[in-house]
Amino acid sequence: MTDFDGRTVLVTGASGGIGGETVRQLVAAGAAVVAAGRSEEALQALAAETGARPLPFDLTSEDSVRDALDGLDVDGVVNCGGHGGEIATPMETDIAVFDQVVAVNARGALLVTKYTARSMIRLGRGGAIVNVSSQASLVGLPGHISYGSSKAALDNITRVSALELGRYGIRVNSVNPTVVMTPMSAWYWGREDIEGPFLRQMPLGRWATVEEIAAPIVFLLSDGASMITGVSLPVDGGYSSR
């Protein structure tokens, strides 16, 4: 049920950990993958490894997104491009950082949806979009005013897009992962005063791996999820069930 049989899937944020692993799993499942991001060098390395087609563009620029995606025929999309921003309270937050996080995480995903949905509608064979959200949209996390707000907006983009695009056979869902412990996230989540208390509140009590996030993304794109749309799926070890 996860054989993509040459169908074309666009993955944004492909140079990151979750995005790169999603590209690998999709290629292994038979998809023709277009790997998007801002770093042409990182995309070329991923292309050399996987055979994916690199497509660099800037998620914060509608002109860049339009130029890259207009006329690109796709059957699926993974909106994985993201920006972490800052750790700050509502009283301390830098509004310029807030704007930048929303511009990438919410506005950027909407722009990609806008232009790829046109392609899917024109082709007339349906399709699937998966937005990579976060557990930070489902629960309040200290310091996550910018990131959590952007991902909550993304979850609503998911629901409204599912409502609007369902008539064309296009499904739209989100996955909401917990932390994947990478060098980029370890500076905060690896701190002794943060990691221990957080994991003690999680039923499974450990961080996720990129493989554990990519697998549900691939499933939601597949025919096995053909009756699932408008869902925000927590992949968070049970943290949001508290």
C-alpha positions, 0 to 999 in steps of 0.5 A, spaced: 500 500 500 506 504 500 508 503 492 508 509 489 510 506 482 513 512 479 509 518 482 512 524 483 512 527 490 515 534 492 519 534 499 521 541 501 526 542 507 529 536 504 536 538 506 534 537 513 534 531 517 526 529 517 526 531 510 532 528 507 529 521 511 523 522 507 526 523 501 530 516 502 524 512 504 519 515 498 525 513 493 525 506 496 518 506 495 518 507 488 517 515 488 520 520 483 522 525 488 523 532 487 527 535 493 527 542 495 530 547 499 535 553 499 541 550 500 543 547 493 549 544 495 546 540 500 540 538 495 546 536 490 549 531 495 542 528 497 541 527 489 547 524 488 545 519 494 538 518 492 537 520 485 532 525 487 531 531 483 534 537 486 530 544 486 532 550 490 527 555 492 526 560 497 520 559 501 519 566 504 518 569 497 512 567 493 516 569 486 521 564 488 515 559 489 511 560 483 517 560 479 519 553 481 513 550 482 508 553 476 508 547 471 511 542 475 506 536 475 506 532 482 502 527 485 504 528 492 507 534 497 511 534 503 511 541 506 517 540 511 521 546 510 521 549 517 525 555 522 526 554 529 526 561 531 528 562 538 526 560 545 523 566 548 517 568 552 511 572 550 514 578 554 521 577 551 520 575 544 523 578 538 517 580 533 522 580 527 523 573 529 516 571 530 515 574 523 520 570 520 518 563 523 511 564 521 513 566 514 517 559 513 513 555 517 506 557 515 506 562 510 511 558 506 507 551 506 501 555 504 505 558 498 507 551 496 500 548 497 497 554 493 501 552 487 502 545 487 494 544 488 493 547 482 497 542 478 494 536 482 487 539 480 489 540 473 492 533 472 485 531 475 488 524 478 487 527 486 493 527 490 496 528 497 499 533 501 503 532 508 505 538 512 510 537 518 507 540 524 509 539 531 507 537 538 508 544 539 502 546 536 498 541 540 500 543 547 503 549 550 511 548 551 515 554 555 519 558 550 515 556 544 511 562 542 513 563 535 514 556 533 508 553 536 504 559 533 507 558 526 505 550 527 498 551 530 497 556 524 500 550 519 495 545 522 489 550 521 492 550 514 491 543 513 484 543 516 482 548 511 486 545 505 483 538 506 476 541 506 477 545 500 481 540 496 477 534 498 472 535 492 478 534 487 480 527 491 486 531 494 488 529 501 491 534 506 494 531 513 499 533 518 504 530 522 506 533 529 512 530 531 516 531 538 523 532 538 528 529 534 535 529 538 540 532 533 546 537 534 541 543 532 536 541 537 541 538 543 543 546 545 536 546 548 533 539 549 539 536 551 540 541 557 539 537 563 534 541 566 530 541 560 531 533 557 529 530 564 523 533 566 520 533 559 521 525 558 518 524 564 512 527 562 512 522 555 509 515 556 514 512 551 520 516 555 525 517 549 526 522 543 524 520 536 528 518 530 528 521 523 525 514 521 520 514 526 517 521 523 518 519 516 514 513 516 508 516 518 509 521 512 510 516 507 504 512 509 499 519 509 501 520 502 500 513 500 494 509 498 493 506 504 491 512 507 486 514 502 480 515 507 484 520 511 484 527 510 484 533 515 488 530 520 493 532 525 497 526 527 501 526 533 508 522 533 510 524 540 511 518 544 504 520 547 506 527 550 500 530 548 495 525 551 497 527 558 
